[in-house]
Amino acid sequence: MRSRVRFESLDRESLREGSCEVTVRLEWGDETHQATAVGHETHQGVIQAATLATLAALCGADDDVRLELIGVKAVRAFDGWVVITRVHGGFEGDHKRLLGAAPCERQEDISTAAVQAALDATNRMWVGRSAPMP
């Protein structure tokens, strides 16, 4: 049984009036958890929506987890990008400030890097925790 949450997929759809909808699917154990968030169709809006959808999917994976996005930022580094995510949360009675980062080479992949940065920040929480039974 897998002890860490795994990124499965991300779908992004442009909506009217300059906004977008991002749906993230995660796998933990034998279950898939998905969540959707809406953001502005801007560089920052897309990575924020991807991060919020990731955190919502994580909260859907376990009723005891609470996660709140403090911030997410994409930084140009050398010839690529690095997405940095700061999250506050954890399981009942054990909340912490968590930091995650993920690189990507192309700007088109930055929303996926935002998901990976959120997972980098939170995946340590899942180690040793039993996945739900289907």
N, C-alpha and C positions, 0 to 999 in steps of 0.2 A: 504494500500500500504506500502510495506517495505521501510524504510528510510535508511537502511544500506545495503551495499553490502554483499552478502553471498557466502561463498566458496561452490562450487558444486562438483568439482572433479579435480584430478590431474592424468595425465598419463605420464609415463617415459619410454622412449625407448632407448636402447643402440644402438649406431651407430658404424660405422667402425672407426678404428684408435683411440680408447680411448675417444670418445666423446659421449654425450647423448643429447636427445631432450626431453624437458619437456613441456607439454601442460597443461595449467590451465584454468578451466572453472569457471566463477563467475556468480551469478545471482543478478540482481538489478531490482526491479519492476517485470515485467513479461518477461524480456528479459535475455538471456544468452549471455555472452561475453567471448570469449576465445582468448588466445594468446599462442604462442610457442616461446621458447628460446632454444638455443643450448649452451652447456657447456662441460667442460672436465668431464670425468667419474671418478671424484674424490669426496671426501667428500665435499670440498669447491665448486667445480665446479657445483655439483648437486644443492646445496642450492642457489647458485648464479643464476643458470638458472631458478629455481622455483620462485625466487623473481623477476627476470626480466620479466618472463612471467606474473606474477601477476600484476606488475605495468603496463605492456603493455595492459593487459585486462582491467584494471581500466581506462586507458587513452581512450580505445575504448568505454567505457561506457558513457563518457561525453566529448564532444569536447573541453570544457573549462578547463579541468584538464591537468596539466603538472607535471610529476613525474620523478625524477632522483634518481637512487640508489647511495647512498654514500658508503654504505658497509653493508655486512651481515656476521655474524659469529655465529658458533655453539660452545657453551661452555659446557663442562662437569660439571654438578653441582650435587653433592651428588650422587644419584643412577640413574640419568637421564641426559637429555640434555635440554638446553635452547638456542633457536635461537634468536638473537638480530639483528634487522634491523634498519638502519638509512637511511632516505629518505629526499630529498629536493623537495618541490613542493607544489602544491595547485591549486586553481582556479585563473583565470585571476586577476592579481593585488594583490593577497593575498598568497604569497609563504612563506613557513616556513620550518624549519628543524623538521622532525618528527621522533620519536623513537617508535619502537614496539618490543614486545617480546612474545614468545610462548614456552611453555614447551613441551617436549615429553619424554616418558619413554624408547622407543626403538630407536636405531640408524636407523632402517629401516623406521621409521616415520619422519625422520628429514626433508625431503623435504616438507611434509605436514605442519610441524611446521614452515618452512620458509614462506610458503604462509600465514599461520595464523599470523606470526609476521608482514608481510607486511600489512595485513589487519588491524592488531592492530594499526599500525602506521598511517594508512590513513582513517580508518573508521570514525573517529571523523569529518572528512571533509564532509562526506555525510549526517550527521544528519541535518534534516530540508530542505535538497535539494530534489526537486521533481524528482522522477524516470521518465525516458522517457516513453511516451505512446507507446504501441505496434502498 
